[in-house]
Each structure stands twice: as structure tokens, then as C-alpha cells.
Amino acid sequence: MVNVGASIRGIKSVGGEKGMIGKRLSQLGRMTRDEKLVLCVFAATAAAWITMDMFWQAALPMIDESTIAIIAALVLFLIP
């Protein structure tokens, strides 16, 4: 994308970067249960922030972005 807008010359590609990234990803292994739970809480928090103006504001006017963040942080502390 940058090459389309501006001509960049003299920069050499680092060889093997795709192979290195794939190797590092395979070293990480599968996601653990805890990582999946954090992902679910984050996805729910992001969804609540995005849909707040569409759904939540009319039903619960006292809920705002900071309240959603605090609830998400509390949920992360309560998950075993």
C-alpha cells in the first residue's frame, strides 16, 4: 500500500520472514482455555461497545463505555 502512494527505493526485503512467522506461530502451540476465555470476554466487550448506541443506550441509559470496561475487568477477575 505504501509503495502505491510513494515510491520507496533501496529497501531490501528480509529473506525468510514468512517462514520465521510461521515457525514462531507453530512454537506457540494451541490456545489454552484461559486464552480462549480472555478472547471471549474481549469480544463481548468490543461487541457491547459497538452496539451500545444501537441497543443498550435506550434500554439502560446509565450504561456507558467506562461501565462496560469496568464490568469486563471484573469478569476477568472473577473467571477462575
mmCIF file as gemmi writes it, N, C-alpha and C atoms, coordinates in Angstrom:
data_model
loop_
_atom_site.group_PDB
_atom_site.id
_atom_site.type_symbol
_atom_site.label_atom_id
_atom_site.label_alt_id
_atom_site.label_comp_id
_atom_site.label_asym_id
_atom_site.label_entity_id
_atom_site.label_seq_id
_atom_site.pdbx_PDB_ins_code
_atom_site.Cartn_x
_atom_site.Cartn_y
_atom_site.Cartn_z
_atom_site.occupancy
_atom_site.B_iso_or_equiv
_atom_site.pdbx_formal_charge
_atom_site.auth_seq_id
_atom_site.auth_asym_id
_atom_site.pdbx_PDB_model_num
ATOM 1 N N . MET Axp A 1 ? 0.824 -1.187 0 1 0 ? 1 A 1
ATOM 2 C CA . MET Axp A 1 ? 0 0 0 1 0 ? 1 A 1
ATOM 3 C C . MET Axp A 1 ? 0.866 1.246 0 1 0 ? 1 A 1
ATOM 4 N N . VAL Axp A 2 ? 1.943 1.218 0.753 1 0 ? 2 A 1
ATOM 5 C CA . VAL Axp A 2 ? 2.821 2.378 0.797 1 0 ? 2 A 1
ATOM 6 C C . VAL Axp A 2 ? 3.514 2.559 -0.538 1 0 ? 2 A 1
ATOM 7 N N . ASN Axp A 3 ? 3.864 1.444 -1.189 1 0 ? 3 A 1
ATOM 8 C CA . ASN Axp A 3 ? 4.553 1.534 -2.476 1 0 ? 3 A 1
ATOM 9 C C . ASN Axp A 3 ? 3.68 2.169 -3.547 1 0 ? 3 A 1
ATOM 10 N N . VAL Axp A 4 ? 2.375 2.097 -3.42 1 0 ? 4 A 1
ATOM 11 C CA . VAL Axp A 4 ? 1.48 2.702 -4.401 1 0 ? 4 A 1
ATOM 12 C C . VAL Axp A 4 ? 1.488 4.217 -4.243 1 0 ? 4 A 1
ATOM 13 N N . GLY Axp A 5 ? 1.418 4.707 -3.026 1 0 ? 5 A 1
ATOM 14 C CA . GLY Axp A 5 ? 1.347 6.148 -2.78 1 0 ? 5 A 1
ATOM 15 C C . GLY Axp A 5 ? 2.674 6.849 -2.889 1 0 ? 5 A 1
ATOM 16 N N . ALA Axp A 6 ? 3.755 6.193 -2.528 1 0 ? 6 A 1
ATOM 17 C CA . ALA Axp A 6 ? 5.077 6.811 -2.548 1 0 ? 6 A 1
ATOM 18 C C . ALA Axp A 6 ? 6.083 5.786 -3.046 1 0 ? 6 A 1
ATOM 19 N N . SER Axp A 7 ? 6.98 6.242 -3.837 1 0 ? 7 A 1
ATOM 20 C CA . SER Axp A 7 ? 7.998 5.35 -4.369 1 0 ? 7 A 1
ATOM 21 C C . SER Axp A 7 ? 9.124 5.188 -3.344 1 0 ? 7 A 1
ATOM 22 N N . ILE Axp A 8 ? 9.324 3.969 -2.89 1 0 ? 8 A 1
ATOM 23 C CA . ILE Axp A 8 ? 10.364 3.672 -1.919 1 0 ? 8 A 1
ATOM 24 C C . ILE Axp A 8 ? 11.401 2.798 -2.614 1 0 ? 8 A 1
ATOM 25 N N . ARG Axp A 9 ? 12.608 3.28 -2.661 1 0 ? 9 A 1
ATOM 26 C CA . ARG Axp A 9 ? 13.66 2.542 -3.356 1 0 ? 9 A 1
ATOM 27 C C . ARG Axp A 9 ? 14.814 2.268 -2.397 1 0 ? 9 A 1
ATOM 28 N N . GLY Axp A 10 ? 15.519 1.235 -2.694 1 0 ? 10 A 1
ATOM 29 C CA . GLY Axp A 10 ? 16.712 0.929 -1.921 1 0 ? 10 A 1
ATOM 30 C C . GLY Axp A 10 ? 16.466 0.106 -0.667 1 0 ? 10 A 1
ATOM 31 N N . ILE Axp A 11 ? 15.236 -0.347 -0.455 1 0 ? 11 A 1
ATOM 32 C CA . ILE Axp A 11 ? 14.938 -1.161 0.726 1 0 ? 11 A 1
ATOM 33 C C . ILE Axp A 11 ? 14.891 -2.618 0.289 1 0 ? 11 A 1
ATOM 34 N N . LYS Axp A 12 ? 15.724 -3.427 0.899 1 0 ? 12 A 1
ATOM 35 C CA . LYS Axp A 12 ? 15.776 -4.843 0.556 1 0 ? 12 A 1
ATOM 36 C C . LYS Axp A 12 ? 14.847 -5.629 1.47 1 0 ? 12 A 1
ATOM 37 N N . SER Axp A 13 ? 14.219 -6.621 0.916 1 0 ? 13 A 1
ATOM 38 C CA . SER Axp A 13 ? 13.329 -7.483 1.685 1 0 ? 13 A 1
ATOM 39 C C . SER Axp A 13 ? 14.156 -8.392 2.583 1 0 ? 13 A 1
ATOM 40 N N . VAL Axp A 14 ? 13.687 -8.607 3.774 1 0 ? 14 A 1
ATOM 41 C CA . VAL Axp A 14 ? 14.345 -9.525 4.689 1 0 ? 14 A 1
ATOM 42 C C . VAL Axp A 14 ? 13.946 -10.932 4.263 1 0 ? 14 A 1
ATOM 43 N N . GLY Axp A 15 ? 14.918 -11.748 3.961 1 0 ? 15 A 1
ATOM 44 C CA . GLY Axp A 15 ? 14.635 -13.088 3.472 1 0 ? 15 A 1
ATOM 45 C C . GLY Axp A 15 ? 14.096 -13.996 4.555 1 0 ? 15 A 1
ATOM 46 N N . GLY Axp A 16 ? 13.064 -14.743 4.222 1 0 ? 16 A 1
ATOM 47 C CA . GLY Axp A 16 ? 12.549 -15.748 5.136 1 0 ? 16 A 1
ATOM 48 C C . GLY Axp A 16 ? 11.633 -15.239 6.226 1 0 ? 16 A 1
ATOM 49 N N . GLU Axp A 17 ? 11.081 -14.031 6.072 1 0 ? 17 A 1
ATOM 50 C CA . GLU Axp A 17 ? 10.234 -13.526 7.152 1 0 ? 17 A 1
ATOM 51 C C . GLU Axp A 17 ? 8.933 -14.312 7.278 1 0 ? 17 A 1
ATOM 52 N N . LYS Axp A 18 ? 8.381 -14.782 6.162 1 0 ? 18 A 1
ATOM 53 C CA . LYS Axp A 18 ? 7.152 -15.573 6.238 1 0 ? 18 A 1
ATOM 54 C C . LYS Axp A 18 ? 7.411 -16.901 6.935 1 0 ? 18 A 1
ATOM 55 N N . GLY Axp A 19 ? 8.54 -17.513 6.624 1 0 ? 19 A 1
ATOM 56 C CA . GLY Axp A 19 ? 8.881 -18.776 7.274 1 0 ? 19 A 1
ATOM 57 C C . GLY Axp A 19 ? 9.131 -18.595 8.76 1 0 ? 19 A 1
ATOM 58 N N . MET Axp A 20 ? 9.736 -17.465 9.131 1 0 ? 20 A 1
ATOM 59 C CA . MET Axp A 20 ? 10.017 -17.206 10.534 1 0 ? 20 A 1
ATOM 60 C C . MET Axp A 20 ? 8.72 -16.992 11.314 1 0 ? 20 A 1
ATOM 61 N N . ILE Axp A 21 ? 7.777 -16.257 10.722 1 0 ? 21 A 1
ATOM 62 C CA . ILE Axp A 21 ? 6.499 -16.016 11.397 1 0 ? 21 A 1
ATOM 63 C C . ILE Axp A 21 ? 5.745 -17.327 11.572 1 0 ? 21 A 1
ATOM 64 N N . GLY Axp A 22 ? 5.715 -18.149 10.543 1 0 ? 22 A 1
ATOM 65 C CA . GLY Axp A 22 ? 5.054 -19.452 10.65 1 0 ? 22 A 1
ATOM 66 C C . GLY Axp A 22 ? 5.693 -20.342 11.699 1 0 ? 22 A 1
ATOM 67 N N . LYS Axp A 23 ? 7.01 -20.298 11.772 1 0 ? 23 A 1
ATOM 68 C CA . LYS Axp A 23 ? 7.732 -21.097 12.772 1 0 ? 23 A 1
ATOM 69 C C . LYS Axp A 23 ? 7.385 -20.629 14.176 1 0 ? 23 A 1
ATOM 70 N N . ARG Axp A 24 ? 7.363 -19.308 14.388 1 0 ? 24 A 1
ATOM 71 C CA . ARG Axp A 24 ? 7.031 -18.775 15.714 1 0 ? 24 A 1
ATOM 72 C C . ARG Axp A 24 ? 5.594 -19.114 16.098 1 0 ? 24 A 1
ATOM 73 N N . LEU Axp A 25 ? 4.668 -19.035 15.143 1 0 ? 25 A 1
ATOM 74 C CA . LEU Axp A 25 ? 3.282 -19.393 15.434 1 0 ? 25 A 1
ATOM 75 C C . LEU Axp A 25 ? 3.145 -20.861 15.814 1 0 ? 25 A 1
ATOM 76 N N . SER Axp A 26 ? 3.885 -21.723 15.137 1 0 ? 26 A 1
ATOM 77 C CA . SER Axp A 26 ? 3.814 -23.146 15.485 1 0 ? 26 A 1
ATOM 78 C C . SER Axp A 26 ? 4.448 -23.412 16.851 1 0 ? 26 A 1
ATOM 79 N N . GLN Axp A 27 ? 5.443 -22.609 17.241 1 0 ? 27 A 1
ATOM 80 C CA . GLN Axp A 27 ? 6.054 -22.77 18.565 1 0 ? 27 A 1
ATOM 81 C C . GLN Axp A 27 ? 5.084 -22.374 19.679 1 0 ? 27 A 1
ATOM 82 N N . LEU Axp A 28 ? 4.186 -21.45 19.382 1 0 ? 28 A 1
ATOM 83 C CA . LEU Axp A 28 ? 3.222 -21.033 20.405 1 0 ? 28 A 1
ATOM 84 C C . LEU Axp A 28 ? 2.263 -22.158 20.773 1 0 ? 28 A 1
ATOM 85 N N . GLY Axp A 29 ? 1.912 -22.977 19.801 1 0 ? 29 A 1
ATOM 86 C CA . GLY Axp A 29 ? 1.007 -24.077 20.071 1 0 ? 29 A 1
ATOM 87 C C . GLY Axp A 29 ? -0.443 -23.623 20.051 1 0 ? 29 A 1
ATOM 88 N N . ARG Axp A 30 ? -1.3 -24.508 20.531 1 0 ? 30 A 1
ATOM 89 C CA . ARG Axp A 30 ? -2.738 -24.215 20.538 1 0 ? 30 A 1
ATOM 90 C C . ARG Axp A 30 ? -3.077 -23.245 21.666 1 0 ? 30 A 1
ATOM 91 N N . MET Axp A 31 ? -4.204 -22.545 21.499 1 0 ? 31 A 1
ATOM 92 C CA . MET Axp A 31 ? -4.653 -21.63 22.543 1 0 ? 31 A 1
ATOM 93 C C . MET Axp A 31 ? -5.105 -22.425 23.761 1 0 ? 31 A 1
ATOM 94 N N . THR Axp A 32 ? -4.754 -21.93 24.926 1 0 ? 32 A 1
ATOM 95 C CA . THR Axp A 32 ? -5.182 -22.593 26.159 1 0 ? 32 A 1
ATOM 96 C C . THR Axp A 32 ? -6.601 -22.154 26.503 1 0 ? 32 A 1
ATOM 97 N N . ARG Axp A 33 ? -7.181 -22.812 27.485 1 0 ? 33 A 1
ATOM 98 C CA . ARG Axp A 33 ? -8.535 -22.48 27.935 1 0 ? 33 A 1
ATOM 99 C C . ARG Axp A 33 ? -8.595 -21.038 28.429 1 0 ? 33 A 1
ATOM 100 N N . ASP Axp A 34 ? -7.585 -20.618 29.175 1 0 ? 34 A 1
ATOM 101 C CA . ASP Axp A 34 ? -7.563 -19.259 29.712 1 0 ? 34 A 1
ATOM 102 C C . ASP Axp A 34 ? -7.494 -18.218 28.6 1 0 ? 34 A 1
ATOM 103 N N . GLU Axp A 35 ? -6.692 -18.492 27.586 1 0 ? 35 A 1
ATOM 104 C CA . GLU Axp A 35 ? -6.596 -17.558 26.46 1 0 ? 35 A 1
ATOM 105 C C . GLU Axp A 35 ? -7.919 -17.453 25.717 1 0 ? 35 A 1
ATOM 106 N N . LYS Axp A 36 ? -8.621 -18.571 25.583 1 0 ? 36 A 1
ATOM 107 C CA . LYS Axp A 36 ? -9.926 -18.55 24.922 1 0 ? 36 A 1
ATOM 108 C C . LYS Axp A 36 ? -10.948 -17.764 25.739 1 0 ? 36 A 1
ATOM 109 N N . LEU Axp A 37 ? -10.899 -17.894 27.069 1 0 ? 37 A 1
ATOM 110 C CA . LEU Axp A 37 ? -11.815 -17.136 27.915 1 0 ? 37 A 1
ATOM 111 C C . LEU Axp A 37 ? -11.556 -15.63 27.816 1 0 ? 37 A 1
ATOM 112 N N . VAL Axp A 38 ? -10.296 -15.24 27.807 1 0 ? 38 A 1
ATOM 113 C CA . VAL Axp A 38 ? -9.961 -13.829 27.659 1 0 ? 38 A 1
ATOM 114 C C . VAL Axp A 38 ? -10.428 -13.316 26.3 1 0 ? 38 A 1
ATOM 115 N N . LEU Axp A 39 ? -10.26 -14.13 25.261 1 0 ? 39 A 1
ATOM 116 C CA . LEU Axp A 39 ? -10.733 -13.749 23.934 1 0 ? 39 A 1
ATOM 117 C C . LEU Axp A 39 ? -12.247 -13.548 23.927 1 0 ? 39 A 1
ATOM 118 N N . CYS Axp A 40 ? -12.986 -14.426 24.596 1 0 ? 40 A 1
ATOM 119 C CA . CYS Axp A 40 ? -14.444 -14.298 24.666 1 0 ? 40 A 1
ATOM 120 C C . CYS Axp A 40 ? -14.848 -13.028 25.402 1 0 ? 40 A 1
ATOM 121 N N . VAL Axp A 41 ? -14.197 -12.734 26.524 1 0 ? 41 A 1
ATOM 122 C CA . VAL Axp A 41 ? -14.52 -11.515 27.278 1 0 ? 41 A 1
ATOM 123 C C . VAL Axp A 41 ? -14.199 -10.278 26.439 1 0 ? 41 A 1
ATOM 124 N N . PHE Axp A 42 ? -13.062 -10.289 25.753 1 0 ? 42 A 1
ATOM 125 C CA . PHE Axp A 42 ? -12.705 -9.153 24.916 1 0 ? 42 A 1
ATOM 126 C C . PHE Axp A 42 ? -13.697 -8.971 23.774 1 0 ? 42 A 1
ATOM 127 N N . ALA Axp A 43 ? -14.093 -10.068 23.126 1 0 ? 43 A 1
ATOM 128 C CA . ALA Axp A 43 ? -15.053 -9.985 22.022 1 0 ? 43 A 1
ATOM 129 C C . ALA Axp A 43 ? -16.404 -9.469 22.515 1 0 ? 43 A 1
ATOM 130 N N . ALA Axp A 44 ? -16.839 -9.941 23.684 1 0 ? 44 A 1
ATOM 131 C CA . ALA Axp A 44 ? -18.098 -9.46 24.246 1 0 ? 44 A 1
ATOM 132 C C . ALA Axp A 44 ? -18.01 -7.977 24.603 1 0 ? 44 A 1
ATOM 133 N N . THR Axp A 45 ? -16.877 -7.551 25.134 1 0 ? 45 A 1
ATOM 134 C CA . THR Axp A 45 ? -16.687 -6.142 25.474 1 0 ? 45 A 1
ATOM 135 C C . THR Axp A 45 ? -16.706 -5.275 24.227 1 0 ? 45 A 1
ATOM 136 N N . ALA Axp A 46 ? -15.994 -5.693 23.206 1 0 ? 46 A 1
ATOM 137 C CA . ALA Axp A 46 ? -15.98 -4.937 21.951 1 0 ? 46 A 1
ATOM 138 C C . ALA Axp A 46 ? -17.364 -4.889 21.325 1 0 ? 46 A 1
ATOM 139 N N . ALA Axp A 47 ? -18.088 -5.998 21.36 1 0 ? 47 A 1
ATOM 140 C CA . ALA Axp A 47 ? -19.445 -6.022 20.819 1 0 ? 47 A 1
ATOM 141 C C . ALA Axp A 47 ? -20.369 -5.101 21.612 1 0 ? 47 A 1
ATOM 142 N N . ALA Axp A 48 ? -20.202 -5.073 22.932 1 0 ? 48 A 1
ATOM 143 C CA . ALA Axp A 48 ? -21.028 -4.183 23.756 1 0 ? 48 A 1
ATOM 144 C C . ALA Axp A 48 ? -20.715 -2.723 23.46 1 0 ? 48 A 1
ATOM 145 N N . TRP Axp A 49 ? -19.434 -2.398 23.26 1 0 ? 49 A 1
ATOM 146 C CA . TRP Axp A 49 ? -19.072 -1.022 22.918 1 0 ? 49 A 1
ATOM 147 C C . TRP Axp A 49 ? -19.641 -0.62 21.555 1 0 ? 49 A 1
ATOM 148 N N . ILE Axp A 50 ? -19.562 -1.53 20.583 1 0 ? 50 A 1
ATOM 149 C CA . ILE Axp A 50 ? -20.019 -1.215 19.233 1 0 ? 50 A 1
ATOM 150 C C . ILE Axp A 50 ? -21.533 -1.069 19.179 1 0 ? 50 A 1
ATOM 151 N N . THR Axp A 51 ? -22.256 -1.95 19.87 1 0 ? 51 A 1
ATOM 152 C CA . THR Axp A 51 ? -23.721 -1.943 19.794 1 0 ? 51 A 1
ATOM 153 C C . THR Axp A 51 ? -24.371 -1.087 20.871 1 0 ? 51 A 1
ATOM 154 N N . MET Axp A 52 ? -23.588 -0.382 21.66 1 0 ? 52 A 1
ATOM 155 C CA . MET Axp A 52 ? -24.152 0.397 22.758 1 0 ? 52 A 1
ATOM 156 C C . MET Axp A 52 ? -25.147 1.442 22.262 1 0 ? 52 A 1
ATOM 157 N N . ASP Axp A 53 ? -24.789 2.192 21.246 1 0 ? 53 A 1
ATOM 158 C CA . ASP Axp A 53 ? -25.685 3.233 20.755 1 0 ? 53 A 1
ATOM 159 C C . ASP Axp A 53 ? -26.919 2.661 20.078 1 0 ? 53 A 1
ATOM 160 N N . MET Axp A 54 ? -26.792 1.47 19.504 1 0 ? 54 A 1
ATOM 161 C CA . MET Axp A 54 ? -27.918 0.867 18.789 1 0 ? 54 A 1
ATOM 162 C C . MET Axp A 54 ? -28.94 0.237 19.743 1 0 ? 54 A 1
ATOM 163 N N . PHE Axp A 55 ? -28.46 -0.45 20.776 1 0 ? 55 A 1
ATOM 164 C CA . PHE Axp A 55 ? -29.363 -1.239 21.608 1 0 ? 55 A 1
ATOM 165 C C . PHE Axp A 55 ? -29.355 -0.83 23.083 1 0 ? 55 A 1
ATOM 166 N N . TRP Axp A 56 ? -28.193 -0.729 23.664 1 0 ? 56 A 1
ATOM 167 C CA . TRP Axp A 56 ? -28.072 -0.595 25.11 1 0 ? 56 A 1
ATOM 168 C C . TRP Axp A 56 ? -28.487 0.776 25.626 1 0 ? 56 A 1
ATOM 169 N N . GLN Axp A 57 ? -28.225 1.822 24.872 1 0 ? 57 A 1
ATOM 170 C CA . GLN Axp A 57 ? -28.471 3.173 25.375 1 0 ? 57 A 1
ATOM 171 C C . GLN Axp A 57 ? -29.953 3.403 25.661 1 0 ? 57 A 1
ATOM 172 N N . ALA Axp A 58 ? -30.833 2.87 24.823 1 0 ? 58 A 1
ATOM 173 C CA . ALA Axp A 58 ? -32.268 3.051 25.03 1 0 ? 58 A 1
ATOM 174 C C . ALA Axp A 58 ? -32.765 2.239 26.231 1 0 ? 58 A 1
ATOM 175 N N . ALA Axp A 59 ? -32.271 1.017 26.372 1 0 ? 59 A 1
ATOM 176 C CA . ALA Axp A 59 ? -32.738 0.138 27.45 1 0 ? 59 A 1
ATOM 177 C C . ALA Axp A 59 ? -32.091 0.49 28.789 1 0 ? 59 A 1
ATOM 178 N N . LEU Axp A 60 ? -30.815 0.783 28.778 1 0 ? 60 A 1
ATOM 179 C CA . LEU Axp A 60 ? -30.08 1.086 30.009 1 0 ? 60 A 1
ATOM 180 C C . LEU Axp A 60 ? -29.297 2.388 29.824 1 0 ? 60 A 1
ATOM 181 N N . PRO Axp A 61 ? -29.936 3.529 30.051 1 0 ? 61 A 1
ATOM 182 C CA . PRO Axp A 61 ? -29.246 4.798 29.782 1 0 ? 61 A 1
ATOM 183 C C . PRO Axp A 61 ? -28.075 5.089 30.72 1 0 ? 61 A 1
ATOM 184 N N . MET Axp A 62 ? -28.015 4.405 31.866 1 0 ? 62 A 1
ATOM 185 C CA . MET Axp A 62 ? -26.916 4.667 32.796 1 0 ? 62 A 1
ATOM 186 C C . MET Axp A 62 ? -25.628 3.933 32.43 1 0 ? 62 A 1
ATOM 187 N N . ILE Axp A 63 ? -25.692 3.049 31.428 1 0 ? 63 A 1
ATOM 188 C CA . ILE Axp A 63 ? -24.518 2.299 30.989 1 0 ? 63 A 1
ATOM 189 C C . ILE Axp A 63 ? -23.774 3.109 29.93 1 0 ? 63 A 1
ATOM 190 N N . ASP Axp A 64 ? -22.474 3.324 30.14 1 0 ? 64 A 1
ATOM 191 C CA . ASP Axp A 64 ? -21.651 3.988 29.137 1 0 ? 64 A 1
ATOM 192 C C . ASP Axp A 64 ? -20.386 3.163 28.912 1 0 ? 64 A 1
ATOM 193 N N . GLU Axp A 65 ? -19.444 3.707 28.138 1 0 ? 65 A 1
ATOM 194 C CA . GLU Axp A 65 ? -18.245 2.942 27.779 1 0 ? 65 A 1
ATOM 195 C C . GLU Axp A 65 ? -17.423 2.527 28.996 1 0 ? 65 A 1
ATOM 196 N N . SER Axp A 66 ? -17.295 3.426 29.953 1 0 ? 66 A 1
ATOM 197 C CA . SER Axp A 66 ? -16.483 3.106 31.13 1 0 ? 66 A 1
ATOM 198 C C . SER Axp A 66 ? -17.139 2.016 31.981 1 0 ? 66 A 1
ATOM 199 N N . THR Axp A 67 ? -18.449 2.019 32.033 1 0 ? 67 A 1
ATOM 200 C CA . THR Axp A 67 ? -19.147 0.977 32.791 1 0 ? 67 A 1
ATOM 201 C C . THR Axp A 67 ? -18.922 -0.388 32.151 1 0 ? 67 A 1
ATOM 202 N N . ILE Axp A 68 ? -18.967 -0.434 30.836 1 0 ? 68 A 1
ATOM 203 C CA . ILE Axp A 68 ? -18.723 -1.694 30.129 1 0 ? 68 A 1
ATOM 204 C C . ILE Axp A 68 ? -17.294 -2.18 30.395 1 0 ? 68 A 1
ATOM 205 N N . ALA Axp A 69 ? -16.333 -1.264 30.389 1 0 ? 69 A 1
ATOM 206 C CA . ALA Axp A 69 ? -14.939 -1.634 30.643 1 0 ? 69 A 1
ATOM 207 C C . ALA Axp A 69 ? -14.762 -2.153 32.067 1 0 ? 69 A 1
ATOM 208 N N . ILE Axp A 70 ? -15.401 -1.523 33.021 1 0 ? 70 A 1
ATOM 209 C CA . ILE Axp A 70 ? -15.288 -1.965 34.416 1 0 ? 70 A 1
ATOM 210 C C . ILE Axp A 70 ? -15.918 -3.343 34.589 1 0 ? 70 A 1
ATOM 211 N N . ILE Axp A 71 ? -17.059 -3.559 33.963 1 0 ? 71 A 1
ATOM 212 C CA . ILE Axp A 71 ? -17.709 -4.869 34.048 1 0 ? 71 A 1
ATOM 213 C C . ILE Axp A 71 ? -16.812 -5.94 33.435 1 0 ? 71 A 1
ATOM 214 N N . ALA Axp A 72 ? -16.188 -5.637 32.295 1 0 ? 72 A 1
ATOM 215 C CA . ALA Axp A 72 ? -15.292 -6.606 31.661 1 0 ? 72 A 1
ATOM 216 C C . ALA Axp A 72 ? -14.089 -6.91 32.551 1 0 ? 72 A 1
ATOM 217 N N . ALA Axp A 73 ? -13.529 -5.887 33.189 1 0 ? 73 A 1
ATOM 218 C CA . ALA Axp A 73 ? -12.394 -6.114 34.09 1 0 ? 73 A 1
ATOM 219 C C . ALA Axp A 73 ? -12.806 -6.973 35.281 1 0 ? 73 A 1
ATOM 220 N N . LEU Axp A 74 ? -13.98 -6.716 35.825 1 0 ? 74 A 1
ATOM 221 C CA . LEU Axp A 74 ? -14.472 -7.531 36.94 1 0 ? 74 A 1
ATOM 222 C C . LEU Axp A 74 ? -14.697 -8.985 36.512 1 0 ? 74 A 1
ATOM 223 N N . VAL Axp A 75 ? -15.224 -9.17 35.323 1 0 ? 75 A 1
ATOM 224 C CA . VAL Axp A 75 ? -15.429 -10.533 34.818 1 0 ? 75 A 1
ATOM 225 C C . VAL Axp A 75 ? -14.097 -11.268 34.692 1 0 ? 75 A 1
ATOM 226 N N . LEU Axp A 76 ? -13.068 -10.577 34.223 1 0 ? 76 A 1
ATOM 227 C CA . LEU Axp A 76 ? -11.751 -11.208 34.106 1 0 ? 76 A 1
ATOM 228 C C . LEU Axp A 76 ? -11.191 -11.596 35.477 1 0 ? 76 A 1
ATOM 229 N N . PHE Axp A 77 ? -11.493 -10.806 36.496 1 0 ? 77 A 1
ATOM 230 C CA . PHE Axp A 77 ? -11.036 -11.178 37.841 1 0 ? 77 A 1
ATOM 231 C C . PHE Axp A 77 ? -11.856 -12.323 38.427 1 0 ? 77 A 1
ATOM 232 N N . LEU Axp A 78 ? -13.118 -12.452 38.029 1 0 ? 78 A 1
ATOM 233 C CA . LEU Axp A 78 ? -13.984 -13.478 38.597 1 0 ? 78 A 1
ATOM 234 C C . LEU Axp A 78 ? -13.844 -14.823 37.917 1 0 ? 78 A 1
ATOM 235 N N . ILE Axp A 79 ? -13.332 -14.857 36.702 1 0 ? 79 A 1
ATOM 236 C CA . ILE Axp A 79 ? -13.16 -16.126 35.988 1 0 ? 79 A 1
ATOM 237 C C . ILE Axp A 79 ? -12.02 -16.914 36.669 1 0 ? 79 A 1
ATOM 238 N N . PRO Axp A 80 ? -12.292 -18.177 37.006 1 0 ? 80 A 1
ATOM 239 C CA . PRO Axp A 80 ? -11.248 -18.959 37.656 1 0 ? 80 A 1
ATOM 240 C C . PRO Axp A 80 ? -10.089 -19.281 36.732 1 0 ? 80 A 1
